[in-house]
């Protein structure tokens, strides 16, 4: 498919975008003390340099009552303007327009930081924050509107090219628009036209401040996915009301409510790309304004298809450009094989937000560290020969970082292919996209000229024979056997053995989840699909506990129910005798028993560290990275590989 739509300029009021790719608004947690930082400027500038057509920043709060999370930009303070100027100037150097999204989160917030009641249209508690808000008075509505105008004025002074009003998934305006949260009986409640009154008044106030110098957009939720919430028919009518103001230049779209159905806003790999395209498609049929479509676009072909089929006028690509700042430039050059495709794993982007950490990326160690210069090329004047042992994510990233700086790198892998545990994890049908990590790393290795030797086990004698200047050990971890499993047990297997096919459990299977992530749940699905009766037991309070962080929990529960996978919590394995598994129910201190045909273990592995210790004892210049240091997740492997390779 050609890309004649994707690279066509588009006019948004006074602003022209050079292409149809939008780096849409998303939280970063880069703010400090309510102010934008140098990291904001570097982060957005990297995507501008990478060729995106338009950047829309994360939200800027419009009122002191709005402080739902710690690292929010407080746009209502004039102190933000120097940071705004630094941000916009950095982006404008690359001839890219940048808009500021402004917002008041309303009842979808907490008083924890502000120590003030949260404001909302009605006293309806949010399901996430569980705090009853104050139903705003008419005087407070006027104050809200004035706050939007004030922040728009600050943004104009700060050099932004446009303003986007966030009225979609977490906003006091959304609260007014939605019949689920607006129970008012005055002129701001009841009919859809009344519920949209606040939005229309904010549009007028902001346009009055910015005049025709800046573009103005509105982001609308097309389906809240909650009982009694906004539906697509409502959204289409809201879009028509927005257009009828004659003061708005484009409409952006969204799906879900951030504090009720976030798993559909920032969908993981279990949700198909383009899943929310019905929203901009319906709105575009009803209005003449340009419409932005969003919904897990992984590659430029998907974006081009959405444009070609008339679903939208621009495409919001966030995680794709978080993973690869040069996404747009590579797409324009036809270098799709070089694009670092997003995995939609949500581990270091969405997941870090939920943990109050700054935004990063599982496969791109530069993301979140642009201001520090991580990942920059530093060609060495004294190239070394580097031996990397192990072709998992840690070893591959070490090879990339070392070769990028001019060293001669050879990767030795005892198996016949690269990938390590990532390759195994991606063998599960509904986790296949995780394998893009390995494909992305291998593509980078090929581009840089990294050498590979497969089916080669490395021992000290081989290192002595090859005589490298430096060795990086990335030998990973191996499955462990816990104390309670007898040595002669033949009906016990690790999840890796199941997925690799070296163990084939049947019948009734008890799966022990001590890791709390995809290890247990993915393997359980594979076994259930093979006809096994599966029960997952865990010492924790929730099976797959960390799936909540990556927004995989809701859909896991749906699939587990469909496949008949049982989930039992608060059980600690104590012993196995024959087929009798003894488990301690620790809340009561009582033992319970299971008599499965097989037991499958999702437990932490043991680091394979002997080679590192032997080489270090022999005086070899050596470093180790990833699971052979301590078994963790892929992001740790990539970060350590980057550090070790860049330090050679």
Order of alpha helices (4+ residues) and beta strands (2+ residues): beta-beta-beta-alpha-beta-beta-alpha-beta-beta-beta-alpha-beta-alpha-alpha-alpha-beta-alpha-beta-alpha-beta-alpha-beta-alpha-alpha-alpha-beta-alpha-beta-alpha-alpha-beta-alpha-beta-beta-beta-alpha-beta-alpha-beta-alpha-beta-beta-beta-beta-beta-beta-alpha-beta-alpha
